Amino acid sequence: MNRSKIIAISTGVLSVLLAIGYLLLVQILDFRGNLEPAPLDLGFLSPIAVFPPLGLSLLVSSLP
């Protein structure tokens, strides 16, 4: 076999392996079920819960 034929066959095999790996990954991720979306509004969290080291200093510095 010449070199170009070997490269073509190995590229085809690699492509098929990547496609099978992708399909397996999608199946595994889909098997986990429905995921809840991330919350859009974090207003219910206090600044201390969001930024623990920085939140306290922001609250103290904003006091009159």
KEMAR-452121 format. One record per atom (N, C-alpha, C): x, y, z; atom name; residue number from 1. Coordinates in Angstrom, 3 decimals, always signed. Example, Ala and Ser with C-alpha at 12.3 -4.5 7.8 and 13.67 -1.06 7.14 Angstrom:
KEMAR-452121
{{+13.190, -5.690, +7.800}, 'N', 1};
{{+12.300, -4.500, +7.800}, 'CA', 1};
{{+13.200, -3.300, +7.800}, 'C', 1};
{{+12.850, -2.250, +7.080}, 'N', 2};
{{+13.670, -1.060, +7.140}, 'CA', 2};
{{+12.900, +0.030, +7.870}, 'C', 2};
This chain:
KEMAR-452121
{{+0.840, -1.181, +0.000}, 'N', 1};
{{+0.000, +0.000, +0.000}, 'CA', 1};
{{+0.886, +1.246, +0.000}, 'C', 1};
{{+0.435, +2.229, -0.693}, 'N', 2};
{{+1.226, +3.451, -0.691}, 'CA', 2};
{{+0.838, +4.328, +0.500}, 'C', 2};
{{+1.623, +5.339, +0.715}, 'N', 3};
{{+1.488, +6.153, +1.917}, 'CA', 3};
{{+0.162, +6.910, +1.965}, 'C', 3};
{{-0.303, +7.437, +0.873}, 'N', 4};
{{-1.545, +8.217, +0.862}, 'CA', 4};
{{-2.754, +7.352, +1.217}, 'C', 4};
{{-2.731, +6.084, +0.810}, 'N', 5};
{{-3.834, +5.187, +1.136}, 'CA', 5};
{{-3.853, +4.877, +2.634}, 'C', 5};
{{-2.683, +4.708, +3.233}, 'N', 6};
{{-2.590, +4.439, +4.676}, 'CA', 6};
{{-3.087, +5.651, +5.463}, 'C', 6};
{{-2.718, +6.851, +5.048}, 'N', 7};
{{-3.168, +8.062, +5.723}, 'CA', 7};
{{-4.680, +8.213, +5.596}, 'C', 7};
{{-5.236, +7.916, +4.445}, 'N', 8};
{{-6.678, +8.025, +4.241}, 'CA', 8};
{{-7.434, +7.041, +5.130}, 'C', 8};
{{-6.963, +5.818, +5.221}, 'N', 9};
{{-7.627, +4.807, +6.045}, 'CA', 9};
{{-7.531, +5.174, +7.523}, 'C', 9};
{{-6.336, +5.604, +7.968}, 'N', 10};
{{-6.178, +5.959, +9.387}, 'CA', 10};
{{-7.010, +7.187, +9.745}, 'C', 10};
{{-7.133, +8.134, +8.827}, 'N', 11};
{{-7.972, +9.309, +9.075}, 'CA', 11};
{{-9.442, +8.903, +9.171}, 'C', 11};
{{-9.879, +8.005, +8.326}, 'N', 12};
{{-11.252, +7.516, +8.381}, 'CA', 12};
{{-11.548, +6.785, +9.674}, 'C', 12};
{{-10.609, +5.945, +10.125}, 'N', 13};
{{-10.792, +5.218, +11.384}, 'CA', 13};
{{-10.856, +6.196, +12.557}, 'C', 13};
{{-9.985, +7.196, +12.551}, 'N', 14};
{{-9.990, +8.198, +13.616}, 'CA', 14};
{{-11.309, +8.966, +13.621}, 'C', 14};
{{-11.819, +9.297, +12.449}, 'N', 15};
{{-13.088, +10.009, +12.350}, 'CA', 15};
{{-14.237, +9.177, +12.920}, 'C', 15};
{{-14.271, +7.907, +12.605}, 'N', 16};
{{-15.328, +7.030, +13.115}, 'CA', 16};
{{-15.218, +6.898, +14.630}, 'C', 16};
{{-14.006, +6.767, +15.153}, 'N', 17};
{{-13.824, +6.655, +16.602}, 'CA', 17};
{{-14.257, +7.931, +17.321}, 'C', 17};
{{-13.933, +9.079, +16.755}, 'N', 18};
{{-14.372, +10.342, +17.359}, 'CA', 18};
{{-15.894, +10.469, +17.331}, 'C', 18};
{{-16.514, +10.044, +16.247}, 'N', 19};
{{-17.975, +10.111, +16.150}, 'CA', 19};
{{-18.634, +9.199, +17.179}, 'C', 19};
{{-18.117, +8.002, +17.350}, 'N', 20};
{{-18.670, +7.074, +18.350}, 'CA', 20};
{{-18.469, +7.631, +19.751}, 'C', 20};
{{-17.295, +8.204, +20.021}, 'N', 21};
{{-17.040, +8.812, +21.329}, 'CA', 21};
{{-17.984, +9.963, +21.608}, 'C', 21};
{{-18.254, +10.781, +20.595}, 'N', 22};
{{-19.181, +11.895, +20.758}, 'CA', 22};
{{-20.587, +11.385, +21.063}, 'C', 22};
{{-21.034, +10.365, +20.333}, 'N', 23};
{{-22.365, +9.817, +20.579}, 'CA', 23};
{{-22.474, +9.218, +21.981}, 'C', 23};
{{-21.433, +8.558, +22.440}, 'N', 24};
{{-21.442, +8.023, +23.801}, 'CA', 24};
{{-21.497, +9.144, +24.834}, 'C', 24};
{{-20.744, +10.211, +24.620}, 'N', 25};
{{-20.768, +11.342, +25.544}, 'CA', 25};
{{-22.142, +11.984, +25.594}, 'C', 25};
{{-22.781, +12.144, +24.449}, 'N', 26};
{{-24.122, +12.723, +24.416}, 'CA', 26};
{{-25.112, +11.819, +25.143}, 'C', 26};
{{-24.997, +10.520, +24.968}, 'N', 27};
{{-25.898, +9.597, +25.658}, 'CA', 27};
{{-25.707, +9.650, +27.162}, 'C', 27};
{{-24.468, +9.738, +27.606}, 'N', 28};
{{-24.195, +9.813, +29.053}, 'CA', 28};
{{-24.757, +11.109, +29.624}, 'C', 28};
{{-24.551, +12.222, +28.927}, 'N', 29};
{{-25.071, +13.492, +29.420}, 'CA', 29};
{{-26.592, +13.530, +29.381}, 'C', 29};
{{-27.195, +12.902, +28.389}, 'N', 30};
{{-28.648, +12.866, +28.291}, 'CA', 30};
{{-29.250, +11.934, +29.331}, 'C', 30};
{{-28.514, +10.934, +29.744}, 'N', 31};
{{-28.997, +9.964, +30.730}, 'CA', 31};
{{-29.197, +10.600, +32.100}, 'C', 31};
{{-28.509, +11.714, +32.357}, 'N', 32};
{{-28.614, +12.368, +33.664}, 'CA', 32};
{{-29.981, +12.964, +33.901}, 'C', 32};
{{-30.767, +13.138, +32.886}, 'N', 33};
{{-32.118, +13.663, +33.046}, 'CA', 33};
{{-32.160, +15.161, +32.850}, 'C', 33};
{{-33.316, +15.720, +33.169}, 'N', 34};
{{-33.504, +17.155, +32.990}, 'CA', 34};
{{-32.723, +17.921, +34.048}, 'C', 34};
{{-32.027, +18.926, +33.602}, 'N', 35};
{{-31.286, +19.779, +34.512}, 'CA', 35};
{{-32.023, +21.101, +34.659}, 'C', 35};
{{-32.040, +21.619, +35.867}, 'N', 36};
{{-32.672, +22.916, +36.080}, 'CA', 36};
{{-31.726, +24.003, +35.606}, 'C', 36};
{{-32.261, +25.015, +34.948}, 'N', 37};
{{-31.385, +26.100, +34.503}, 'CA', 37};
{{-30.861, +26.900, +35.690}, 'C', 37};
{{-29.764, +27.560, +35.472}, 'N', 38};
{{-29.189, +28.392, +36.528}, 'CA', 38};
{{-30.122, +29.561, +36.809}, 'C', 38};
{{-30.147, +30.015, +38.063}, 'N', 39};
{{-31.016, +31.151, +38.374}, 'CA', 39};
{{-30.530, +32.419, +37.672}, 'C', 39};
{{-31.476, +33.206, +37.191}, 'N', 40};
{{-31.126, +34.444, +36.508}, 'CA', 40};
{{-30.937, +35.591, +37.495}, 'C', 40};
{{-31.658, +35.561, +38.604}, 'N', 41};
{{-31.601, +36.637, +39.572}, 'CA', 41};
{{-30.989, +36.106, +40.867}, 'C', 41};
{{-29.900, +36.698, +41.290}, 'N', 42};
{{-29.271, +36.306, +42.546}, 'CA', 42};
{{-29.578, +37.314, +43.645}, 'C', 42};
{{-30.642, +38.077, +43.485}, 'N', 43};
{{-31.016, +39.094, +44.458}, 'CA', 43};
{{-31.418, +38.524, +45.801}, 'C', 43};
{{-31.825, +37.264, +45.817}, 'N', 44};
{{-32.236, +36.665, +47.077}, 'CA', 44};
{{-31.042, +36.327, +47.967}, 'C', 44};
{{-29.838, +36.353, +47.411}, 'N', 45};
{{-28.643, +36.092, +48.199}, 'CA', 45};
{{-28.110, +37.393, +48.783}, 'C', 45};
{{-27.613, +37.318, +49.993}, 'N', 46};
{{-27.023, +38.509, +50.596}, 'CA', 46};
{{-25.622, +38.719, +50.036}, 'C', 46};
{{-25.084, +39.917, +50.106}, 'N', 47};
{{-23.720, +40.145, +49.604}, 'CA', 47};
{{-22.678, +39.309, +50.347}, 'C', 47};
{{-22.949, +38.990, +51.590}, 'N', 48};
{{-21.995, +38.194, +52.356}, 'CA', 48};
{{-21.952, +36.773, +51.817}, 'C', 48};
{{-23.113, +36.237, +51.387}, 'N', 49};
{{-23.142, +34.880, +50.841}, 'CA', 49};
{{-22.487, +34.833, +49.465}, 'C', 49};
{{-22.585, +35.917, +48.705}, 'N', 50};
{{-22.018, +35.923, +47.367}, 'CA', 50};
{{-20.518, +36.178, +47.410}, 'C', 50};
{{-20.090, +37.175, +48.170}, 'N', 51};
{{-18.676, +37.521, +48.285}, 'CA', 51};
{{-18.291, +37.543, +49.760}, 'C', 51};
{{-18.008, +36.410, +50.363}, 'N', 52};
{{-17.750, +36.385, +51.808}, 'CA', 52};
{{-16.645, +37.333, +52.277}, 'C', 52};
{{-15.449, +37.333, +51.699}, 'N', 53};
{{-14.444, +38.230, +52.262}, 'CA', 53};
{{-14.698, +39.688, +51.894}, 'C', 53};
{{-15.259, +39.933, +50.719}, 'N', 54};
{{-15.451, +41.297, +50.244}, 'CA', 54};
{{-16.779, +41.868, +50.715}, 'C', 54};
{{-17.785, +41.013, +50.875}, 'N', 55};
{{-19.126, +41.473, +51.218}, 'CA', 55};
{{-19.192, +42.210, +52.532}, 'C', 55};
{{-18.503, +41.712, +53.538}, 'N', 56};
{{-18.548, +42.343, +54.854}, 'CA', 56};
{{-17.904, +43.716, +54.810}, 'C', 56};
{{-16.787, +43.848, +54.103}, 'N', 57};
{{-16.129, +45.136, +54.035}, 'CA', 57};
{{-16.977, +46.135, +53.253}, 'C', 57};
{{-17.730, +45.661, +52.236}, 'N', 58};
{{-18.610, +46.560, +51.487}, 'CA', 58};
{{-19.763, +47.043, +52.365}, 'C', 58};
{{-20.302, +46.135, +53.180}, 'N', 59};
{{-21.401, +46.519, +54.044}, 'CA', 59};
{{-20.940, +47.496, +55.115}, 'C', 59};
{{-19.775, +47.263, +55.683}, 'N', 60};
{{-19.259, +48.126, +56.744}, 'CA', 60};
{{-18.881, +49.489, +56.181}, 'C', 60};
{{-18.292, +49.517, +54.994}, 'N', 61};
{{-17.854, +50.789, +54.426}, 'CA', 61};
{{-19.033, +51.616, +53.938}, 'C', 61};
{{-20.181, +51.003, +53.683}, 'N', 62};
{{-21.319, +51.774, +53.210}, 'CA', 62};
{{-22.164, +52.306, +54.347}, 'C', 62};
{{-21.841, +51.962, +55.583}, 'N', 63};
{{-22.585, +52.495, +56.725}, 'CA', 63};
{{-22.226, +53.956, +56.933}, 'C', 63};
{{-23.212, +54.773, +57.392}, 'N', 64};
{{-22.899, +56.206, +57.604}, 'CA', 64};
{{-21.965, +56.453, +58.774}, 'C', 64};
